[in-house]
Each structure stands twice: as C-alpha cells, then as structure tokens.
Amino acid sequence: MAVSSSLNGSSALFRRCLDIKPFAAVVCGMSTSPVEGKPQAFGKNLSFRSAVGSHLDTNNRPIVLIYGWLVAKSKHIYKYGDFYLGKGFDVLHIKVEPLQLLWPKRAQQVVGQVSDFVMDPKRCHQPILIHGFSVGGYLYGETIVKFLSDKRRFQDMDSRIRGQIFDSPVDFEGVPRGVGLAVTDKPILQKTIRLSLETYLNIFSSQVTQHYKKSSEMFHLNPYRSPSLVFYSRSDPIGTPGPIETVMHNWRRQNIPVFSRCWDDTPHVTHFLHHPVQYIGALNAFLDSIGLQQDVFSDISKTAIAK
C-alpha cells in the first residue's frame, strides 16, 4: 500500500492524521447521529439527505455532492453519505443510468439539476465538498463545464468548492471498458460491449466524444484549484492507475494540494469495503487539512495525534 501527498504544510497534518491508531481512526469516522430526515428524491437521479439535527449553522454547513458509480445501489452509496451525515453535513446523492452516460446531453440534464440545487436560495451559501466514484469523475467534469458556462451565476464556486475526493476515477478513455464491466460479468459480452462502444464513440464524435473530451479537460485542469484526495488501486481494470496518476501530476504541477491512497489489490470502488480504517482515516485527515472537520470527533483526533 502506498500513501503520497503534496509537500506543503497541510500534508504534514495529513500524514500525522494517518498515523492515528486504528481504533481512534474508526471512532473519528463514526456518526454523531444527527436526526436524519427521509431522503428527498428529485427525479430518478438525485436524492437529498439533510442532517436535520446538525450542530452546524445552515449557511456554514457543508453540502457533499456524491457522484455514484454506474448502476450503484442506494444501500451501498448511502453508506458513504452516512459518514458525512454523522459530521452534520448535508448530502446530495447523484447517479446516472448507462444510457444517460452514453448520451452526454442526458447526463448534462442531470448536471443541470445539480447546479440548480446548489444555487437554490436556501443552499447558495453552503460550502461544497465533492466525492465522486468511478464515472463520477466524468460527471463532475460536466458540472464544471456547466459552472463555467455562466460565470456570473456561478461566480462564488471558486470559494464554495472546498475540496474534491475521487474513488477509482475513470477518464473518458475508460468508458467503453468500464460500461462493459459494470453491466455484465461475462467476458465475451464485456468485450462485445467495449468494441461496440469504441465504434460508437468514433462514429458520433461531434455528438458524444467531444463532450467526454471537454469534461476530461476540465477534470484535468481543476479550474477551481480544489485540494484533492484520490483513492485507487494497482489492480483496478477500470480506474487504471496510469491515467489517475497523470491527473494527479497535472494538479501538482499547478501547486494544488493532492493526497492519495493507493492499494495493490482492491477491486474497483471497493477500497472502503476492504480497508475501512485506512479509508476513514484518510477522509478525516483530508477534512482536517481543508478546514471542514468541525464535529466533536475532531478533538479526539487531535488528542490521538498529540500522543
């Protein structure tokens, strides 16, 4: 297992937080049990969960945009939301279906819903944290494109977006392979889907591929210079390490703080399942480094670090 980070003041804090004893790391990641309301659905793609009993002021309470992996089940993706709800953060879960992913204009409609949601008068002052899984990297790239298309309306995004976390991110080159692996476990069908989608992207370059490339460009550029935490694996056939490390290199060249956790053997988007203590420890350390760790367990974390 490898751990890396940018070499600045916050990275020292990140390293110290990762040295917390396993028990303390788990405790720091446990829920503070705010009174959570029933998830509020906005169509079939968005689901909002409010930390109703949060000790944080509504305007200062972060809202976490969780971009799920393809065909993610709510019961699985909600576990990540529970972590943030426990800290008093609001959570917006975002997902797209395979057909929406394959026709970017449909994915962009979902992104439009997300942008309207975060600009609602009740939420337009909340800090934003991004947590994307797999194709969530593409969706967030589309979100940036949307924000930059109307700089006047979204002029506060550079200060509102406090950080971004990506778990097994997939760039557009990995879409054909990733879709096949996501929808079937039969190798012959996976290959058929991959070849079909590669042909599809070549044929519909102007209608489809150009949108993927624009999203990828924004993802690599990171125009809001958001501090980043990336989880990935050497053995992931979908979110392969080469492109991920290229993205991190591009960010570091811009002097953007970048932290990462890399494992040798964990499958796609299952790092938390296989390494919960390290995963939660890295999340807590990152939230500390960007100033969003405001719950009561922050004091426990600091005590553990001091010891």
N, C-alpha and C positions, 0 to 999 in steps of 0.2 A: 504494500500500500504506500502511496506517495502523497505527500502534502506539500503544496507550494503556495506562495503568496508574493505580492509585490513588496519591495523593500522600502517601507515607509513606517511612520510612527504607528499607524493603526495595525500594521501587520504584526508588530511586536505584541500588541494586545491579542490579536487573533491567535498567535502561537501560544501565548500563556493560557488562553481560554481552552485551547485544545489539550492542554496538559492537566485539566481538571480530572480528578478521579472519576472513574466510570459512574459511581453512584451519584455523585454531585451533578454530573452531566445530565443524567436521566432526570434527576429532581428539577434541574433548571428548565427542562423541556416539558415538564408536566403541566397540565391545565390548572389554572387558578379557578376554574369552574364558574365563569360568569353565566348569568341566566341567558341562554341562547334561545332566540325565537325560532319558530318553524321556518325552514328555508323558503324564501320567496322566489318563485320562478318567474323569469322574464322570457317567455317563449320556451323553446326547447334547448336553447344554447347557453342561457345564463341562469345562475342560481345564486341568490344573495343570502348570506347568513350574517346577522348582526350580533355583535357582542353586547346584548341588551344590558347586562349587569356590569359593563366595563367601568373601571375606576378612572378611565381616561376621558377627558373632555371631548365632546363630539367633534369639534373642529380640529383638535390635535390628535385624534385617534387615527392611526394609520388604517388604510384600506389595502388589503392584499389582493392583487389580481392573480388568481391561479389559473394558468392556461394548461388544461389537461392534455394527456397523451391521447392518441387516436383510439377510439372505442373504449375509453376509460369508464369504468362503472362508478356511480356516485359513491357507493360504500367504500370504495378504495381511495378515491381522490379526496373524499371528505375527511379522511384521517389526517391529511396534511392541513386542511382547514382547521381541524380541532386544535392543532398546535398553536395556530395564530389566535384563534378564539380564546384560548387559555391565557393569552397575554393581553386580552382586551382589545384586539384588533378586529375590525370588520373584514369579511371575506367575500369576494365575488368569484365564483367558480365559472370558468369559461370552457366550453367544449365545442368541437365541430365534428360533423359526420364525414366519412370518407368522400362522399360526393361534393360536400362543401369545400373540402380541402383541394379536390381535384379541379374545381372551377372557382378560381380566386375571387371572382365577383361575388359569389355567395359567401365566401369567407369574409370578404370585405364588408358585407352587410352585417355580419356578426360583430366585426370590429367597430362598425358604426354604432351599434347598440352599446358596446363597451364605452366608447368615447362619450356618448350621450349620458350614460350612467354616471361616469366620474365627473361630469360637468353639471349634474343636477344641482340646483341651488343648495340643497341640503348637504351636498358632499363636496362642493367645489373647492373647499379649503383643506380637505383632508390630505395628509401626506400619502404617497403611493409607494407600495413595495411590489415588485414583480416576482412571481415564482412560476417559471414555465417548465413543462416537461415535454421532451421529445419534439413533436411538431409545434409545441407551444412557442419555440423559438421563432418559427416562421410567422405564427400569429402575432407575436409581439412586434416583429419587424413590420408587419402590415399595420399594426397600431401606431408605430412611429410614423409611418408614411401618412397615416390619417392625421396625426397631430401636426405634422409639418405642412400639410396641405392648407391649413388655416391657422397661421401663426398668431393671428390676432386673438382668435377664440381660445387657443391653447397656449397662450403666452406664458402661463405660470408653470408649465410642465417641467421646465428645467429645474425649478426649485421644488416642485411637488414630488417628483420621482426621486426617491431617496436611495434606492438600490435595486439590483436585479439578481435573481438566483435562477440558475438553469440546471436542470437534472437531465442528463443524456440528450442534449440538444441536437437536432438534426437540421443540417443545411439543405437547400433545395436539391442538391445532387443526390441526397439520400432518400428523397421522397419515393421514387419508384420501388426501391428495395424495402423501405420501411412500411409502405402500404401493404405489400405482399406478405411481409412477416406479421403484420398486425391483424390481418383478416383470415389467415389460414396457417395451419401448422404442417401442411403437406408441401414438401419441397418442389414437386412438379408444378403445383399451382402457384407457388411463390415465384418460381422462375417465369411462368407464363404471364403473371401479373406484372412483374418487373419489366419484361421485354415489351409488353403492351403499353405500359405507361411511358417507357422511354420513347417509343414510337409516337405516342400521343403528344408528348412534350415537343418533339421535333416538328410535328405537323401543325400544332396550334401554338407556335412560338409567340405570335403577337397577342393572342387572346389569353394565354396561360403563362408561358415560360417567362415572359418579360416581367410579369408581376412577382413571380418567385424570385427573379434576379434582383428586382428593386427592393423587395423585403430583405433579401440576403445582404444587399449593400447597406441597408440601414442597420441591420443586426451587427455587421462588422464595424460600421462606423461608430455606433454608440454615440449619437449626437448629443445626448444629454449627459454624457460623461459619467454615467452611473457606476458607482462601485459595484463589483460583481463577485459572485460566488458560483463556482461551477463544480458539479458532481459528474463524474464519468468513469468509464471502465475500459481497460485494455482489451477486454474480450467481448465488447458490445459490437454486434454485427450491423446495428442500425445507426446508433450515435457513435461512429468510429472516432478514435482518439485524434487522428491526423487533422481533420478539419476543425475539431474543437480546440486543439492546441494552437492552430493557426489564428483562430478568432481571439484567443486569449493573448497571443503575441501581438496582434494588431492593437488590442486595447492597451496593453502595457507600453507599447511604443508611444501612445498618447498620454502616458503618465496617469492612466486611470488605475485605481487600486483594484487588483484582481487576486482573488483567493481561489484555491481549488482543492478538491479531494479526488484522488484517483485510486481505484481499486483494480486488482489484477483479474478478478474472476466473477464479478457480479453482472448478471444479465441486465438488459435494457430496463430503465426506470424501476429497478428493484433494489437500489442501494440502501434505502431506508429499511427495507424488509430484512436484508442480510447484515447490515451494520448500523443498527438503530442508535447505539451510544455515540459512535463517531459522527453520524449524520446530525443528530440533535446537538451535539457539542459544536459542530461547525456552524450550524444555524445560529445558535446562541452567540457564538463568538462574532459572527458576521453582524448580527443585530447590534451587539455592543459596539462594534467598530464604526457603524454608521449612525449611532446615537438613537436607535429605535427601541433598545432594550430598556423598558421603563417599568416592567412589572416587579412584583415583590421578590421574585427569584433572582433578580439582578444582584441584590445584596448577598445572597447565598453564593452566587458565582464569584463575586469579588472576594468573599471570605475564603473560598476554596483556593483562589489564585494566590492570595496572600500567604496561605500556608504552604 
